[in-house]
Amino acid sequence: MYIIKVKGIAKIPDYVQLRDEKFTLLAYFRVDRPDKSLEKLGFGDKQEKIMKMINELPFGQVTKLDI
């Protein structure tokens, strides 16, 4: 799975995209509200680890997420 952090502008907040190996969009959620999206994908138990990585990730960089 891949993760991309997208910088918002003006009134648009920062977002995160989660994509699979074929780069198909799995989830798209606000950085400050990941709860429902991660639970829907089955990562509710790994949310803390994923959010720590998201907070450290620079904007616009595609990063492989190994969970």
Phi, psi and omega per residue, in radians:
M1 nan 2.595 3.137
Y2 -2.091 2.661 -3.108
I3 -2.283 2.419 3.116
I4 -2.338 2.284 3.098
K5 -1.817 2.144 -3.057
V6 -1.899 2.207 -3.124
K7 -1.371 2.215 3.068
G8 -1.419 2.828 3.101
I9 -2.262 2.570 -3.141
A10 0.910 -2.005 -3.088
K11 -1.535 -0.098 -3.131
I12 -1.508 2.172 -3.101
P13 -1.353 2.963 3.056
D14 -1.225 2.493 -3.130
Y15 -2.230 2.856 3.081
V16 -2.218 2.416 3.033
Q17 -1.990 2.341 2.993
L18 -1.935 2.234 -3.098
R19 -2.258 2.611 -3.135
D20 -1.474 -3.004 -3.079
E21 -1.100 -0.491 3.103
K22 -1.584 0.122 3.120
F23 1.197 0.440 3.038
T24 -1.384 2.372 -3.117
L25 -1.173 2.128 3.106
L26 -1.731 -0.677 -3.113
A27 -2.680 2.611 3.118
Y28 -2.482 1.960 -3.056
F29 -2.539 2.778 3.089
R30 -1.215 2.531 -3.140
V31 -1.044 -0.622 -3.094
D32 -1.522 -0.005 -3.134
R33 -2.460 1.169 -3.089
P34 -1.533 -0.183 -2.934
D35 -0.831 -1.106 -3.021
K36 -1.162 -0.683 -3.117
S37 -1.121 -0.796 -3.124
L38 -1.209 -0.633 3.103
E39 -1.165 -0.686 -3.139
K40 -1.101 -0.592 3.115
L41 -1.442 -0.120 -3.139
G42 1.570 0.306 -3.130
F43 -1.909 0.377 -3.136
G44 -1.023 -0.621 -3.140
D45 -1.334 -0.294 -3.126
K46 -1.896 0.217 -3.060
Q47 -1.016 -0.752 -3.105
E48 -1.073 -0.765 3.136
K49 -1.142 -0.762 -3.132
I50 -1.135 -0.771 -3.126
M51 -1.168 -0.576 3.067
K52 -1.102 -0.754 3.122
M53 -1.139 -0.724 3.137
I54 -1.077 -0.761 -3.122
N55 -1.130 -0.503 3.132
E56 -1.545 -0.257 -3.059
L57 -1.311 2.347 3.064
P58 -1.290 2.698 3.131
F59 -1.174 2.455 3.039
G60 1.415 -0.012 -3.112
Q61 -1.704 2.232 3.081
V62 -1.447 2.205 -3.087
T63 -2.271 2.374 3.091
K64 -1.317 2.302 -3.119
L65 -1.869 1.959 3.115
D66 -1.811 1.914 3.120
I67 -2.109 nan nan
